[in-house]
């Protein structure tokens, strides 16, 4: 396993695209959060609403380049034929996929930490008084939102890796992942039945997972914060399991 991890790390750090996609994750997350915080209308009594969740809204955008990176980690090897070399060097296919997952999780957690803390710091500086009281890691709900957002980004990366292992084609995999993330919330808004809306919010990987960012009015959520993150974890586990089974059972010929 150690040799497999070293090989994956070498492949990632010797090409430019992963670095640029990780930087895009940080930049997109912080930029959207800054924009959201800058338009908040605060009064002497406070800023109203869930300020912590607002300060972390950039995660909704920052997850996209991270998902693309996760897809390319394996689908790029199928398109280039490198997957044959990878599996020749690491014949145990589950080990090869696990090494990609571990390496990707580390990168996603690192980029996610910078992006989430950067967003929180930006909101702390932008909001009136240079530091809204709720935006503190000493506050339990805020700490949970921050840690949960980092875990959420790592889970989205694993979900994307699993989808790419199943589909193998880069463009199709990216479309499937982004559809899973962004289509469910759109459908929930277009459905008039509140029960169906709530169900979609409970099962969608993004809508459910990002409830981890909520720090106020928790009883009104469609699903509790940690349970929502568990839904995202379930999506990621299912995708990785499916990808692992297919990687083990079929040949390595990529899509033509």
C-alpha positions as CSV (number, residue, x, y, z in Angstrom):
1,X,0.0,0.0,0.0
2,X,2.9,2.4,0.8
3,X,4.3,1.9,-2.7
4,X,0.9,2.5,-4.2
5,X,0.4,5.7,-2.2
6,X,3.9,6.9,-3.3
7,X,3.1,6.2,-6.9
8,X,-0.2,8.2,-6.7
9,X,1.4,11.1,-5.0
10,X,4.1,11.2,-7.6
11,X,1.6,11.2,-10.5
12,X,-0.4,14.0,-9.0
13,X,2.5,16.3,-8.0
14,X,4.3,16.0,-11.3
15,X,1.5,17.4,-13.5
16,X,0.1,21.0,-13.3
17,X,-3.6,20.4,-13.5
18,X,-4.2,19.1,-10.0
19,X,-2.5,22.1,-8.4
20,X,-4.6,24.5,-10.5
21,X,-7.8,22.7,-9.7
22,X,-7.0,22.8,-6.0
23,X,-6.2,26.5,-6.2
24,X,-9.5,27.0,-8.1
25,X,-11.3,25.2,-5.2
26,X,-9.8,27.6,-2.7
27,X,-10.3,30.7,-4.8
28,X,-13.9,29.8,-5.8
29,X,-14.9,29.0,-2.2
30,X,-13.4,32.2,-0.7
31,X,-14.6,34.4,-3.6
32,X,-18.3,33.4,-3.3
33,X,-18.2,33.6,0.5
34,X,-16.7,37.1,0.3
35,X,-19.4,38.2,-2.1
36,X,-22.1,36.8,0.1
37,X,-20.7,38.4,3.3
38,X,-20.3,41.7,1.5
39,X,-24.0,42.1,0.8
40,X,-25.2,41.2,4.3
41,X,-27.4,44.0,5.8
42,X,-26.3,44.2,9.5
43,X,-27.8,46.3,12.2
44,X,-26.7,47.1,15.7
45,X,-28.6,44.1,17.0
46,X,-26.8,41.7,14.6
47,X,-26.7,40.5,11.1
48,X,-29.7,38.2,11.2
49,X,-30.0,34.7,9.8
50,X,-27.3,32.0,10.0
51,X,-24.1,34.1,9.5
52,X,-21.9,31.1,9.8
53,X,-23.7,29.2,7.0
54,X,-23.6,32.3,4.9
55,X,-19.9,32.7,5.4
56,X,-19.4,29.1,4.1
57,X,-21.7,29.3,1.1
58,X,-18.7,29.3,-1.2
59,X,-18.4,25.6,-0.6
60,X,-21.3,25.1,-3.0
61,X,-19.1,26.5,-5.8
62,X,-15.7,25.4,-4.6
63,X,-16.7,21.7,-4.7
64,X,-17.0,21.8,-8.6
65,X,-13.2,22.1,-9.4
66,X,-12.5,19.5,-6.6
67,X,-15.0,17.1,-8.2
68,X,-13.3,17.6,-11.6
69,X,-9.9,16.9,-10.1
70,X,-11.2,13.7,-8.5
71,X,-12.7,12.5,-11.8
72,X,-9.5,13.1,-13.7
73,X,-7.5,11.2,-11.1
74,X,-8.8,7.9,-12.6
75,X,-10.6,8.8,-15.9
76,X,-7.5,10.6,-17.2
77,X,-5.6,7.3,-16.9
78,X,-8.3,5.5,-18.9
79,X,-8.2,8.1,-21.7
80,X,-4.4,8.1,-21.9
81,X,-4.0,4.3,-21.4
82,X,-1.9,4.9,-18.2
83,X,-4.4,2.7,-16.3
84,X,-2.7,-0.3,-17.8
85,X,0.7,0.7,-16.4
86,X,-0.9,1.5,-13.0
87,X,-2.5,-1.9,-12.8
88,X,0.6,-3.7,-14.1
89,X,2.5,-2.0,-11.2
90,X,-0.3,-2.7,-8.7
91,X,-2.1,-5.8,-9.8
92,X,-4.4,-5.8,-6.8
93,X,-7.0,-3.4,-8.2
94,X,-8.7,-2.6,-4.8
95,X,-5.3,-1.4,-3.6
96,X,-4.8,0.8,-6.6
97,X,-8.3,2.4,-6.1
98,X,-7.7,2.7,-2.3
99,X,-4.4,4.5,-2.9
100,X,-6.1,7.0,-5.2
101,X,-8.9,7.5,-2.6
102,X,-6.4,8.1,0.3
103,X,-4.3,10.5,-1.7
104,X,-7.3,12.4,-3.0
105,X,-8.8,12.6,0.5
106,X,-5.6,14.2,1.8
107,X,-5.5,16.7,-1.0
108,X,-9.2,17.5,-0.6
109,X,-8.9,17.9,3.2
110,X,-5.9,20.2,2.8
111,X,-7.5,22.4,0.1
112,X,-10.8,22.3,2.0
113,X,-9.2,23.5,5.2
114,X,-7.6,26.5,3.5
115,X,-10.8,27.3,1.6
116,X,-13.2,27.0,4.6
117,X,-10.9,28.8,7.1
118,X,-10.2,31.5,4.5
119,X,-14.0,32.0,4.0
120,X,-14.6,32.2,7.7
121,X,-11.8,34.7,8.2
122,X,-13.0,36.8,5.2
123,X,-16.5,37.0,6.7
124,X,-15.1,37.8,10.1
125,X,-13.2,40.8,8.6
126,X,-16.0,42.0,6.3
127,X,-18.9,42.0,8.7
128,X,-19.5,45.1,10.8
129,X,-17.2,45.4,13.8
130,X,-14.5,43.2,12.2
131,X,-15.7,40.0,13.8
132,X,-19.3,39.0,14.2
133,X,-19.5,37.1,17.5
134,X,-20.8,33.9,15.9
135,X,-17.9,33.5,13.6
136,X,-15.5,31.9,16.1
137,X,-14.1,28.4,16.3
138,X,-14.7,28.6,20.0
139,X,-18.4,28.5,19.3
140,X,-19.5,24.8,19.1
141,X,-21.9,25.1,16.2
142,X,-19.5,27.1,14.2
143,X,-16.7,24.6,14.8
144,X,-19.0,21.8,13.7
145,X,-19.9,23.7,10.5
146,X,-16.2,24.3,9.7
147,X,-15.1,20.7,10.4
148,X,-18.2,19.4,8.6
149,X,-17.6,21.5,5.6
150,X,-14.0,20.1,5.2
151,X,-15.3,16.6,5.6
152,X,-18.1,17.3,3.1
153,X,-15.5,18.4,0.4
154,X,-13.5,15.3,1.0
155,X,-16.6,13.1,0.6
156,X,-17.5,14.9,-2.6
157,X,-14.0,14.1,-3.9
158,X,-14.5,10.4,-3.0
159,X,-18.0,10.4,-4.6
160,X,-16.5,11.8,-7.8
161,X,-13.7,9.3,-7.8
162,X,-16.2,6.5,-7.5
163,X,-18.4,7.8,-10.3
164,X,-15.3,8.1,-12.5
165,X,-14.3,4.6,-11.7
166,X,-17.7,3.4,-12.8
167,X,-18.1,5.5,-16.0
168,X,-14.4,5.9,-17.0
169,X,-15.0,8.7,-19.5
170,X,-14.0,12.1,-18.1
171,X,-16.7,14.3,-19.7
172,X,-19.5,11.9,-18.9
173,X,-18.2,11.4,-15.3
174,X,-18.0,15.2,-14.7
175,X,-21.5,15.6,-16.1
176,X,-22.9,12.9,-13.8
177,X,-21.2,14.2,-10.7
178,X,-22.2,17.8,-11.3
179,X,-25.7,16.7,-12.1
180,X,-25.9,14.8,-8.8
181,X,-24.7,17.8,-6.9
182,X,-26.7,20.6,-8.6
183,X,-29.7,19.0,-10.2
184,X,-31.4,17.8,-7.0
185,X,-31.7,21.3,-5.5
186,X,-33.1,22.6,-8.7
187,X,-35.7,19.8,-8.8
188,X,-36.6,20.5,-5.2
189,X,-37.4,24.1,-6.0
190,X,-39.6,23.2,-9.0
191,X,-41.7,20.6,-7.2
192,X,-44.8,22.1,-5.5
193,X,-45.4,19.3,-3.0
194,X,-43.5,20.1,0.2
195,X,-43.2,16.5,1.2
196,X,-41.4,15.7,-2.0
197,X,-39.3,18.8,-1.6
198,X,-38.3,17.6,1.8
199,X,-37.5,14.1,0.6
200,X,-35.2,15.4,-2.2
201,X,-33.4,17.6,0.3
202,X,-33.0,14.6,2.6
203,X,-31.5,12.3,-0.1
204,X,-29.5,14.7,-2.3
205,X,-25.8,14.6,-1.7
206,X,-25.3,18.3,-1.6
207,X,-28.5,19.5,0.0
208,X,-28.3,16.9,2.8
209,X,-24.5,17.2,3.3
210,X,-24.5,21.0,3.6
211,X,-26.9,20.9,6.4
212,X,-23.7,20.4,8.4
213,X,-23.2,24.2,8.0
214,X,-26.4,25.2,9.8
215,X,-26.0,26.7,13.2
216,X,-29.4,28.2,13.8
217,X,-33.0,27.0,13.6
218,X,-32.0,23.4,13.4
219,X,-35.5,21.9,14.1
220,X,-36.6,23.4,10.7
221,X,-34.0,21.5,8.7
222,X,-35.1,18.6,6.5
223,X,-32.4,16.4,8.1
224,X,-30.1,16.9,11.1
225,X,-26.6,18.2,10.3
226,X,-24.6,15.0,11.1
227,X,-27.2,12.8,9.5
228,X,-27.1,14.9,6.4
229,X,-23.4,14.5,6.2
230,X,-24.0,10.8,6.6
231,X,-26.1,10.8,3.5
232,X,-23.3,12.3,1.5
233,X,-20.9,9.7,3.0
234,X,-23.4,7.0,1.9
235,X,-23.3,8.3,-1.7
236,X,-19.5,8.3,-1.6
237,X,-19.3,4.8,-0.2
238,X,-21.8,3.5,-2.8
239,X,-19.9,5.1,-5.6
240,X,-16.6,3.8,-4.4
241,X,-18.0,0.3,-3.9
242,X,-19.5,0.2,-7.4
243,X,-16.3,1.6,-8.9
244,X,-14.2,-0.9,-7.0
245,X,-16.4,-3.9,-8.1
246,X,-16.4,-2.8,-11.7
247,X,-12.6,-2.1,-11.7
248,X,-12.1,-5.7,-10.3
249,X,-14.5,-7.4,-12.7
250,X,-14.0,-5.8,-16.1
251,X,-11.0,-5.2,-18.4
252,X,-9.1,-1.9,-18.3
253,X,-10.1,-0.8,-21.8
254,X,-11.3,2.8,-21.6
255,X,-14.3,4.2,-23.5
256,X,-13.8,4.7,-27.2
